[in-house]
């Protein structure tokens, strides 16, 4: 809760708004309510106005209880607000410089309630907060929030208009080999590819023609990039190694046309680039084989898999993973479905693409129990590095994760042949991806 004793030294900002409310509840209150709910939450102080120098001055409320009742009446009117996300303790009567005020604490709305909109108009009445102001959400922003309200297994929906020929046989074979190595004598191992993919959730039977078609998850995991873009026009996966003063030293992208470009093959190729030159102590397992997997390797796997299963593949700019000499940075389209503080605490898992997450989990990749951030934190602590950094940005919506590493010194090779083809084959895609660094 806001400490009113410190209010005199505060100015309006991304999470604080003053409303005079001398003549009753101002209409602009509801724009701010929507904006705070759809962004990171915030505090609205009724009975305070902002002076030209930005400092708050009490205007007072003649009848705080009447204002409070009006507030609750509108919050519970579905023609005015799409959702009431407040509880009694979020609306508190208080005093500021001996003047009565009401402090309204608006939390960030859950993904089930977003977008929070006003005036019974989802596209015209949805707002977000940027600095000191509220701005209309774009149609793209609103549809992204609507998609986030879907359950995590919605990527198991069948794509009736796409045939099984869109899937890469080589990728399916590679996945099954890895699956068999990880889970020997599994009941699924003897199955045909079609039966295996059915159980995996990668294909499903269409209600329209009764035939098997890829699911959203199956297309992403096993499809050819040229076919994936039929459903996801902005689909783009990008991994680079970068040293100071260079644009990149090594790079792979899903748009090169020289490999499938799907999520599974990208993960395997990108992972090898991201862990290059990580130190590996000399250690043997029970079978006298060298152990070349460390906490840092596990953390990089977790960071990369996490980005791929949490990506909004209808979003803009694509997934970008960059290996610097001292860190890995991964960015993906879409906002966090779970608040950042909950993610850091662990124990809650809400992947945007739940079926895709299961496909990785079956290969022991990714932490479905919500303990992924603990893996990242433990890896950093093991080599005396700062905690991982997690942040989200709007317009476009993106999540950024930075993982600090101890390395042997990144010895980057010659420029990858994918670079030249990327610049000519995808044109503006490379530029858009660079802007997301």
C-alpha positions in Angstrom: 0.0 0.0 0.0 1.1 3.6 -0.8 2.6 5.4 2.2 0.8 8.8 2.1 3.5 10.3 4.3 5.8 10.2 1.3 3.2 11.3 -1.2 4.3 14.9 -1.2 7.7 13.9 -2.7 6.2 11.7 -5.4 5.2 12.4 -9.0 2.8 10.6 -11.4 4.5 7.8 -13.1 4.1 4.3 -14.6 2.3 3.0 -11.4 1.0 6.2 -9.8 -1.9 8.5 -10.8 -3.6 11.4 -9.1 -7.3 12.2 -9.7 -8.9 15.3 -8.3 -12.5 13.9 -8.1 -13.9 17.2 -6.8 -17.0 16.8 -8.9 -17.2 13.0 -8.4 -15.5 10.2 -10.1 -13.8 11.4 -13.3 -14.3 9.4 -16.5 -10.5 9.2 -17.0 -10.4 7.1 -13.8 -11.6 4.1 -15.8 -9.0 4.5 -18.5 -6.3 4.4 -15.8 -8.0 1.4 -14.1 -7.9 -0.5 -17.4 -4.3 0.6 -18.1 -3.0 -0.4 -14.7 -4.8 -3.8 -14.9 -3.5 -4.5 -18.3 0.1 -3.5 -17.5 1.8 -3.9 -14.1 -0.8 -2.6 -11.7 -0.6 0.8 -9.9 -2.1 3.1 -7.4 -4.8 5.8 -8.0 -5.2 8.5 -5.4 -8.6 10.2 -5.5 -8.7 13.7 -4.0 -5.3 14.8 -5.2 -4.5 16.9 -8.2 -1.2 17.3 -10.0 0.3 20.8 -10.2 2.3 22.0 -13.3 5.5 21.1 -11.6 4.3 17.6 -11.2 3.9 17.8 -7.5 0.6 16.5 -5.8 -1.7 19.0 -4.1 -4.8 17.8 -2.1 -8.1 18.8 -3.5 -10.0 16.8 -1.0 -13.2 14.8 -1.1 -16.4 16.3 0.2 -18.0 12.9 0.8 -15.5 10.0 0.6 -18.1 7.4 1.4 -20.3 8.5 -1.6 -17.3 8.4 -3.9 -16.4 5.0 -2.5 -19.9 3.7 -3.2 -19.8 5.1 -6.7 -16.6 3.4 -7.4 -17.9 0.0 -6.4 -21.1 0.5 -8.3 -19.2 1.2 -11.6 -16.7 -1.7 -10.9 -19.5 -4.1 -10.7 -21.3 -2.7 -13.8 -20.3 -5.0 -16.7 -21.4 -2.3 -19.2 -18.8 0.0 -17.7 -15.9 -2.3 -16.7 -15.3 -5.8 -18.1 -14.0 -7.2 -14.8 -13.8 -6.1 -11.2 -10.4 -7.2 -10.1 -10.4 -5.3 -6.7 -11.2 -6.5 -3.2 -12.2 -4.4 -0.2 -8.7 -3.9 1.0 -7.7 -2.4 -2.4 -9.9 0.7 -1.8 -8.9 2.6 1.4 -10.0 5.9 2.8 -7.1 8.0 4.2 -5.9 11.5 4.9 -3.3 13.5 2.9 -2.2 16.8 4.5 -5.4 16.7 6.6 -7.6 16.2 3.5 -9.7 13.1 3.0 -8.6 10.9 0.0 -9.2 7.4 -1.3 -6.4 5.2 -2.3 -7.2 2.6 -5.0 -4.6 -0.1 -5.5 -5.1 -1.8 -8.9 -3.3 -5.1 -9.3 -2.1 -6.5 -12.6 -5.0 -8.5 -13.9 -4.7 -12.3 -14.3 -4.4 -13.6 -17.8 -8.0 -14.9 -17.5 -9.3 -11.4 -17.0 -7.2 -9.6 -19.6 -7.9 -7.5 -21.4 -9.7 -5.4 -18.8 -11.7 -2.9 -20.9 -14.4 -0.2 -20.4 -17.6 0.9 -21.9 -18.4 -2.6 -23.2 -15.8 -2.1 -26.0 -12.9 -4.5 -26.0 -11.0 -3.0 -28.9 -11.8 0.7 -28.2 -11.8 0.5 -24.4 -8.6 -1.4 -23.6 -5.7 0.7 -22.3 -2.1 0.2 -21.2 0.2 2.4 -19.1 3.3 4.1 -20.5 5.2 6.5 -18.4 2.7 9.0 -16.9 -0.1 8.3 -19.4 -2.7 5.8 -20.5 -2.8 4.8 -24.2 -5.2 2.8 -26.3 -4.2 -0.8 -26.9 -3.8 -1.7 -30.5 -5.9 -4.4 -32.1 -2.7 -6.5 -32.0 -2.3 -5.9 -28.3 -5.9 -6.9 -27.6 -5.8 -10.1 -29.6 -2.5 -11.1 -27.9 -4.2 -10.7 -24.5 -7.2 -12.7 -25.7 -4.9 -15.5 -26.8 -3.3 -15.5 -23.4 -6.6 -16.2 -21.8 -6.6 -19.6 -23.6 -5.6 -22.7 -21.5 -2.0 -23.8 -21.9 -2.9 -26.9 -23.9 -4.6 -25.0 -26.7 -1.6 -25.7 -28.9 -3.0 -29.2 -29.2 -5.8 -27.9 -31.5 -5.8 -29.5 -34.9 -4.9 -27.5 -38.0 -7.4 -28.8 -40.5 -6.0 -26.9 -43.4 -2.4 -28.3 -43.1 -1.5 -31.8 -44.1 1.0 -34.2 -42.6 3.4 -33.5 -45.5 4.2 -30.2 -43.7 6.1 -32.2 -41.1 9.8 -33.0 -41.5 10.5 -36.8 -41.5 14.1 -36.1 -40.6 13.1 -34.1 -37.5 10.6 -36.8 -36.4 13.4 -39.4 -36.7 15.8 -37.3 -34.7 13.2 -36.7 -32.0 12.4 -40.4 -31.8 16.1 -41.3 -31.5 16.5 -38.9 -28.7 13.3 -40.2 -27.1 14.5 -43.8 -27.3 17.9 -42.9 -25.8 16.3 -41.1 -22.9 13.4 -43.5 -22.3 14.6 -47.0 -23.4 11.8 -49.7 -23.6 9.1 -47.1 -23.5 5.6 -48.4 -24.6 5.6 -45.8 -27.4 8.9 -46.8 -29.0 7.5 -49.7 -31.1 4.7 -47.5 -32.5 4.5 -46.2 -36.1 5.3 -42.6 -36.6 1.6 -41.7 -36.9 0.7 -43.5 -33.7 3.7 -42.0 -31.9 2.8 -38.5 -33.0 -0.8 -39.0 -31.9 0.2 -39.9 -28.4 2.6 -37.0 -28.3 -0.1 -34.5 -29.3 1.7 -33.6 -32.5 -1.1 -34.7 -34.7 -4.8 -35.1 -34.3 -7.9 -36.3 -36.2 -9.9 -33.5 -37.9 -13.6 -33.3 -37.2 -14.0 -31.9 -40.7 -12.5 -34.7 -42.9 -11.7 -37.4 -40.3 -8.0 -37.4 -41.4 -4.9 -36.8 -39.4 -3.5 -33.3 -39.4 -0.7 -31.5 -37.4 -1.6 -29.8 -34.2 -0.3 -26.3 -33.5 2.4 -27.9 -31.3 3.3 -30.5 -33.9 3.7 -28.0 -36.7 6.0 -25.9 -34.5 8.1 -28.8 -33.3 8.3 -30.9 -36.5 7.2 -28.7 -39.4 9.2 -27.2 -42.2 9.7 -23.4 -41.7 8.0 -22.6 -45.0 4.9 -24.4 -43.8 5.0 -23.0 -40.3 4.8 -19.5 -41.6 1.5 -20.4 -43.3 0.0 -20.5 -39.8 2.4 -18.1 -38.0 3.4 -15.4 -40.5 6.0 -13.8 -38.3 7.6 -17.1 -37.1 11.3 -16.6 -36.8 14.1 -18.2 -34.8 17.5 -16.7 -34.5 20.6 -17.7 -32.5 24.0 -15.8 -32.7 27.4 -15.7 -31.1 28.6 -12.2 -30.6 31.9 -10.6 -29.4 32.4 -7.0 -28.7 32.6 -4.8 -31.8 31.1 -7.3 -34.1 27.5 -7.7 -35.3 27.9 -11.5 -35.0 30.5 -14.2 -35.4 28.2 -17.1 -35.9 24.5 -17.3 -36.7 21.7 -19.7 -37.5 18.1 -18.7 -38.4 15.0 -20.6 -39.2 14.6 -18.7 -42.5 17.8 -19.8 -44.2 16.2 -22.7 -46.1 19.2 -24.9 -45.4 17.6 -26.9 -42.6 14.0 -27.5 -41.4 13.8 -24.3 -39.3 11.5 -25.9 -36.8 11.6 -25.5 -33.0 13.1 -28.9 -32.2 16.0 -28.6 -34.7 16.5 -25.0 -33.7 16.8 -26.0 -30.0 19.5 -28.6 -30.7 21.5 -26.3 -33.0 21.2 -23.2 -30.8 22.0 -25.1 -27.6 25.4 -26.2 -29.1 26.2 -22.6 -30.0 25.1 -21.2 -26.6 27.2 -23.6 -24.5 30.4 -23.4 -26.5 33.4 -22.9 -24.3 31.6 -23.5 -21.0 34.0 -25.1 -18.6 33.6 -28.8 -18.1 35.4 -30.4 -15.1 37.0 -33.8 -15.5 34.5 -36.1 -13.8 33.4 -39.7 -14.5 30.1 -41.3 -14.0 29.4 -44.8 -12.6 30.2 -46.3 -16.0 33.5 -44.5 -16.2 32.2 -42.1 -18.9 33.1 -38.5 -18.7 30.4 -36.2 -17.4 30.2 -33.1 -19.6 27.0 -31.6 -18.2 27.2 -28.9 -15.5 24.7 -26.6 -13.8 25.6 -24.0 -16.4 24.7 -26.3 -19.2 21.4 -27.2 -17.5 20.7 -23.5 -17.1 21.2 -22.7 -20.7 19.0 -25.6 -21.7 16.3 -24.4 -19.4 16.6 -20.8 -20.6 16.3 -21.8 -24.3 13.5 -24.3 -23.8 11.6 -21.9 -21.6 11.7 -19.2 -24.3 10.5 -21.7 -26.9 7.5 -23.0 -24.9 6.4 -19.6 -23.6 6.6 -17.8 -27.0 3.5 -16.3 -28.5 4.3 -17.5 -32.1 1.7 -15.1 -33.5 3.7 -12.3 -31.9 6.2 -10.0 -33.6 10.0 -10.2 -34.0 10.5 -13.9 -33.2 12.8 -15.7 -30.7 16.3 -14.4 -30.4 19.1 -16.1 -28.4 22.5 -14.4 -28.2 25.7 -15.8 -26.7 28.1 -13.1 -25.5 31.5 -14.0 -24.0 30.1 -13.6 -20.5 26.4 -14.2 -20.8 23.4 -15.6 -22.7 20.4 -13.4 -23.5 17.2 -14.8 -24.8 14.1 -12.8 -25.9 10.7 -14.1 -27.0 7.4 -12.6 -28.1 4.6 -12.4 -25.6 4.3 -11.3 -22.0 4.7 -13.4 -18.8 1.6 -15.5 -18.1 2.7 -15.7 -14.5 3.9 -12.6 -12.5 7.7 -12.3 -12.4 7.9 -12.5 -8.6 5.9 -15.7 -8.7 8.3 -17.1 -11.3 11.3 -16.2 -9.2 9.7 -17.9 -6.2 9.0 -21.1 -8.2 6.4 -23.8 -7.9 4.0 -22.5 -10.5 4.1 -23.5 -14.2 1.9 -22.0 -16.8 3.5 -22.5 -20.3 1.9 -20.7 -23.2 2.3 -23.9 -25.3 1.7 -26.7 -22.9 1.9 -29.5 -25.5 5.2 -28.2 -26.8 6.4 -28.1 -23.2 5.4 -31.8 -22.7 7.3 -32.7 -25.9 10.5 -31.2 -24.4 9.8 -32.7 -20.9 9.7 -36.2 -22.4 13.3 -35.6 -23.4 14.1 -34.3 -19.9 14.4 -30.8 -21.2 12.6 -28.0 -19.2 11.2 -27.9 -15.7 7.5 -28.5 -15.8 7.1 -28.2 -12.0 7.8 -24.5 -12.1 11.4 -24.9 -10.7 13.1 -23.6 -13.8 14.2 -20.3 -12.3 15.8 -22.2 -9.4 17.9 -24.1 -12.0 19.1 -20.7 -13.4 19.7 -19.3 -10.0 21.7 -22.3 -8.8 23.9 -22.2 -11.9 24.7 -18.6 -11.4 25.5 -19.2 -7.7 27.8 -22.1 -8.5 30.2 -19.9 -10.5 29.8 -16.7 -8.4 27.7 -14.8 -10.9 24.8 -12.4 -10.4 21.3 -13.8 -10.4 19.5 -14.2 -13.8 17.6 -11.1 -14.9 14.0 -11.4 -16.1 12.1 -8.5 -17.5 9.2 -7.8 -19.9 8.7 -4.9 -22.3 5.6 -3.7 -24.1 5.1 -2.6 -27.7 6.1 -5.0 -28.9 5.4 -7.5 -26.1 8.6 -9.3 -25.3 10.2 -11.2 -22.4 14.0 -10.9 -21.9 16.1 -13.3 -19.8 19.8 -12.7 -19.1 22.0 -15.6 -17.8 25.5 -14.6 -16.6 28.1 -17.3 -17.3 31.6 -18.3 -16.4 33.4 -19.4 -19.5 36.8 -20.5 -20.8 36.8 -17.6 -23.2 34.5 -17.8 -26.2 36.6 -18.9 -29.2 34.3 -18.0 -32.0 34.7 -19.7 -35.4 34.3 -18.2 -38.8 31.1 -16.6 -39.8 28.4 -19.1 -40.3 27.2 -19.6 -43.9 23.6 -19.1 -42.7 24.4 -15.3 -42.3 24.8 -14.5 -46.0 21.7 -16.5 -47.0 19.7 -14.8 -44.3 20.5 -11.4 -45.5 19.4 -12.1 -49.0 16.6 -14.7 -48.4 14.6 -12.9 -45.7 15.4 -9.3 -46.3 13.7 -7.2 -43.6 13.5 -10.1 -41.1 17.2 -9.8 -40.3 16.8 -6.1 -39.6 13.8 -6.6 -37.4 15.6 -9.3 -35.4 18.6 -7.1 -34.9 16.4 -4.4 -33.5 15.3 -6.8 -30.7 18.9 -7.2 -29.4 
